Amino acid sequence: MPKPRKPENRGLPKGWTFQHGAFYYRVPRGLVHLWDGKKFFRLGETLSEAYETWATRMADQAEKPRNIGEMLDRYALEVIPKKAPATQRREQRDVKNLKAVFEKIPLTAFKPIHAYEYYDRRSKPTFTMDGIRKVKHGGASTARHEIGTLSHAFTKAIRWGCIEAHPFKGQLELEGSQPRTRYIEDWEIVECLSLKPVHKKDCTNAIKAMIKLRLLTGMPKPDVLLLQPDLHFKDDGIHNVRQKTRKKVGKTTIYVWTPELRQAVQEALDARPTQVSTFLFCTRRGQCYWDHKKGEASGWESNWQRFMKRVIKETKVTETFTQHDLRAKCASDAPSLAHAQSLLAHVDARTTNRIYRRKAEVVKPISLNLNSANDTNVIFDTVEKKNMTEVLEKWWLGRDLNTRPRDYDELIISLLYQILSKL
């Protein structure tokens, strides 16, 4: 019976181990010459670096996966390292959870029912205690993400020649979560902008400038934090390429200068803790808040949380909102869906409409024209006034006499004649 793996090594590919603050690969016998003559090869300090090193080394040695565990290992080595840092962290967790269930299942044996069973089990959250903190595991959103990662891995398996067809693509109907509906009212923005800095080095003014800038342009948080005046500010406006779709789309959006936009930018420049930085929003040392390796801005997030606590405590606002809600407000306040799509730089307008257009749509009711609601007016509109009486008589006599009361004939005709005489 093989020796059980240590907790820090669980979920790692076969032969991997973590020790001395780095990831290592235990080279099998006879393959030392492929790994610089080392029996214990150092892959890297971070998991992303280790996967990238492994993918480079195994590119020429890769064999076709035979089961889901091997497929997920190759997916983690070749596909995940090419994604954004935040996506890498999420999919690395997904791979670990998926391997715990499907590792030994052959690729050709997987059926849609297996995906449904996995979703049903993982969509029910469980909770554990980490000291005094309650930790949630699973949930509907987590289950959908993991099924999505598995689906992408099967798509790559087709590319690798492991299988001929996807086992469940287009065959699942998983319950989707409802989009967020929080809409920030104008008076709430006014309340937030009324806050004053507590001290000189307070970031309140910088956050207020950020709020104005995002409400005017709808730019994502990473793009705003990475703005550099010397690089992105041109005579015609702010030039920006979305970080999220830079590799796939790479389209530049130009936000034309307006007096309000210039004022927001100037307030951001004035709020910087140091004027020697190249970034519009910077730390006290003049560095950018956004960490490319981690795909996050932890320092800015801390500032935002402190700002929102002050908003709830010192203003009339009773419900917090996220920075992403500012982007949604910009899209909701845009005069049209096409304008909102352009501001948010979305490829598909359906994404803009479903997730970001949160403001109630104002619809004007149609006007009622009751005079045109009966069959007679359809005929009257096609003839001249002098022929209306003759047409009416032919129309009435041509109707099915068995379906109407005969006693009403004279009364109805007399009423119609009265109407015609007033035309």
N, C-alpha and C positions, 0 to 999 in steps of 0.2 A: 504494500500500500504506500503510495507516494506521501511524502511529508507535506502537511498542509502549509499553504502560503501564509506569510505574515500579513497582518492587517494592512500595512502600508503598500504591500505588493498586490493586493487583490484588485482585479479589474485591469491589470497591466497585461500586455501581450506576453506570450510564452517566452521564458528566458530573461525577462526584464526583472530588475530589482532596484530598489531605492535605498541608498545608504550614503553616509558621509555628505548629505546635502545635494546629491545628484543621482541621476538615473543611469544605470549600467546594463549592459547586455552580456549575458554569459554565453560565450561563443561555443557552439558544439564542436566536438572533436572532428578533425579533418577540415575545418573551415577557418582555421586561424589565419591562413594566408590571405583570406579575403578581408580580414579585419586588422590590418597593420601588424600582424604577428602577435596580437594580444588575445589572451584567453578571457579577459574581463575588459570590455570596451566601454569607455565613458561616452554617453549619448548627449548629455547636457544637464543643466541645473533645473530648467523648467520643463514641464511636460510638452509644451509646444516645441521647444528646441529639440527635445529628445525625439519626438515624432518626425521632425524635419530631417534630423541627421539619419534616422533609421530609414526614412523614405529614400534619401539620396543613396544610401548604401545598398538598399534592396532593389533598386530600380531595375538592375540587370539580372537579378536573381529570382524575381517574383515568380511564384507558381500559381496556377489557377486554384482559387479556393474551392474546397469540396463541401464545406458545411457553412452554416451561418456565422459561426464563431470566426472561422478563417476569413470569411468575406468582410466581417466587421473589423477585423484586425487590419486587413489591407485598406479598407476605407479610412480607418483612423490614421494610417501611415501615409497615404497618398492624397487623400481628398481634404480631410479636416485641416491640415496645416496651411492650406491655401485660402482658408476663410478668415473672416474678421475675428479678432481676439475674443470678443464676447460670444460669438457663434462657436468658436473652438471650445471654449469652456463648457458651453451647454451640450454640444454634441459628444464631447468626451464623456460627460456624465451619462448621456443617452446610450452610448456604446456599452458602457459598464453595466447598466441595468438590463439592456437587451441581451447581452451575452450570458447573464445570470439565468436567463430563461430559455433562450434558443440556441445556445452555443453548439450543441451536438446534433442539431436537426439538419439533415441534408438539404441543399438548396432546392432541389426539385420536389421535396416533400412538403414545403410550406404552402398553406392554403389560406384563403381569405378568412376562414373561420378562426384560424390561429390569431390573426390580427384583431378580430373582434373580441376574442376571449382575453387577450392581453389588455386591450383597451378597457374592457369592463372591470378587470381586476385593478389596473393602475389608476383608473379614474376615481376610485374611492380612496380619499386621502387617509393616511394614518399619521399618528403623532407620537413622537418620542421626546423624552426630556434630556436636554443637554445641560446638566447642572440645574439652574433655575429657569432656563430658557426652553420654551416649547418649540420643537422643530417639526415642520410639516413635511411629509413625504408623499409624493404622488399627487393626484388631482387630475381633473379633466384636461387642463392646459398642458400639464406635464405629459400625460398619456398621448395627446395629439402630437406634441413635439417628438416624442420617441418613435411613434409610428411614422412620422414624416422622415426622421433620420433613417429608419429601416427601409422605407420606400426608396429614398435616394441611394442607399447602398445597393439595393437590388437593381436600380437603374444603371449604376456603375458596373454591376456584375454582368449585365448584358453587354456593356462596352468591352469588358475584359474577356468575353467569350465563354463565361461560366454557364450561363443559361440562355435560352432562346427568347423567352417572353417573361414579362413582369408578372409575378403571381397574384397581385391584388390591385394594381394601379387602376383607378377609375371604377373600382368595384365596392369601395367602402363608403358608407354614409355615417360619418361620425358627427355627434352633436357638437355644433360650434358655439363658442361663447359669444354673448352679445357685446357689441362695441360699447365703449365707454361713452356716457351721455352727458358728462359734466360740462356745462357751458358757463364760462365766466362772464358775468354781467359787467356792464360798463362802470357801474357805481363801485363794484369790487376793485376794479383796476384803479379807480380814483383813490380809494381808501389805501391801497397798497403804495401808491406813489406819494401819499401824504406822510409816510414815515421819514423820520430824520435820523441821520447817523448818530450812534451813541458816542463814538470817539473818532479821532482823525483817521485812523487806519481801518475803520469799519468799512465793510464792503456793501453797505446799503445802497449807496449811490450807483455802484457798478451793477447791482442786481436790478435797480430801477431802470437803468439805461438798457440793460439786456431785455427787460420786459417790453420796453418801447420798441426796440429793434426787432424783436421776434413778432410782435403784434403787427408791425408794418410790413415785414417781409415774409414771415412764416418759415424762416430758415430753421433747420434742425439744430439742436444744441451743439453737436460736434463742429458743424460748419461755422457757427458763430464764435465758438471758443478758439477756432483756428484762424480767424480773420487777422490778416496783417495789412495795415494801411498801405504800406509801400508796395505790396504785392497785389492786393485785391481791389484797391480803390483807384478807379480810373475817372477820366473826365465825364464819361457818360453814365457812370453809376458803379455799383458794387458788383464785381465779377466773381461768381462762385460756381464751383463744380461740386455737387453733392458727394460727400465722402462715402456714403453707403453704396452708391451706384457708379462710382468713379471708374471702376474697371469694366463694368458691363455696358454702361451708357456713355459716360464721359461728356455729357452735354453741359455747356456753360449757360448759366442763367444770369442775366444782367438786371439788377434792381436799379431802375432809373432814379437819379437823385430827385428828391422833393425837399421842400423846406423842413418838413417834419423828420425825414430820414437824416438830413444833415444835422439837425439839432440832436437827435438821438445819438448819432456817432460822436458828436462833439462832447456830449455829456459822458459818454463812455471813455473818451480820451482824458477828460478832466478827472474822472474817478479812478484812474489807474494809480496804484500806490507808488509806482516809479515811472518816470518818463523816458527811461532808457530802453524799454522793452520794444520789441518789434511787433508784439501782439496787441490787439485792441483790448482784450481782457487778459490780465496776467496776475501772477502771484506777487508777493512782496519782493521776491528776488527777480522779478521780471520774466519768469518762465511761463510757458503755456500751461493752462490747467489740464488740457487733454493729454492723456497718456496713450500713445499709439500702441505700445506693447500689450497693455491691459484692455484697451478699448473702453476706457472710462475716465471720468473726471471726479475722483473721490473728494478732492479739496473743494471744488465748486459745489458738489452735492451737499457737503456739510454746511457751506455758507447758505445754500438755499433752505435747508431745514431750519437753520437758526432764524432766517428771515421770515419763514412761514409761521414759526412760533410767535414772533413779534406781531405778525399780522393778526393772528387769532386773539392775542392778548390785548393789543392796543387799538384795534380798529373794530368796526362793526361787522366785519366779515366773520361768518360762523363756520364755514366749510372750507377746508384747505383745497388747493388745486396743485397739480403737477406742472412742471415746465412744458410737458408735452401738451397740456391743455391750452397753453398759449398759442401753440401752432394750430390747434383745432379752432381756437377763436378767430384767428386770422382767416382760416378757410371759411368759417361760418359767416363772417362779416363781409366776405367778398361779394360783389354784386351778382356774380354768376358762377356756375360750376366751372366753366372754362377758365375764368380768371383765377379761381381758387386752385385749380390744377396747375396752372402756370406758376403761381406763387410757391406752391409746395414742390414743384418740379417732379410731379408724378407722371409716370408713363401711362398708367391706366386711370381714367377718370372715375371708374367704379370704386377704386380705393379711396379717392378723395370724398366721394359722395357717401359711402357707407360708414367710414370711420371718422372723418374730419368735419363734415357738414352737420353740426349738431344743433344749429339754431332752427327753431320752428319755422317752417315755410309758410309765408303769407300768400293766400290764394284768394283771388277776387271771384265772387260768385257770378254766374252768368245771369243775364237779364231774361225775365219771363215775357213771352209774347203770346198771351193766351188767345188772341184773335186768330192765330194761325194753328191752333191746336186741333181743329176739326177737319173733316174731309172736304167740306164745301170750299174752304179757302184755297185748297190745293187746285181745285178746278177754276175758281174765280180768278186766280192769278194768271191763268192761261188764255183768257178770253177778254174781249172788250166789254165795257159796262152795258152796252145796248143789247148784247146777246146773253147776259147773265140769266135772265128769267127763263129763256128757252133751254139753256144748258141745265139749269136746276131741275126743270120738269123732267127732262130726259134722264138725268142722273137718278132722280127719285123713283121714277117708274121702272127703271132698270134694276132696282134692288130686289132682293129675295123677299117676296111678300109673306112667306111663311115664317120668317124670323122676326117680324115686327108686329106690334098690335095694330090692327086695322083702324081702331077707334082714334088713333092719334094722327092719322093721315092729314085730315083737314086742318087740325090745330098746328101741326109742324109746318105745313106748307104756308099757312097764313103768317106764321112768325117769320119764316124765311123771306116772304115777300116784303114784310115790313122792314127787315134788315136791308134788303136790296133797294128799297125806295129811299133809304137815307144815304146811300153811297154817292 
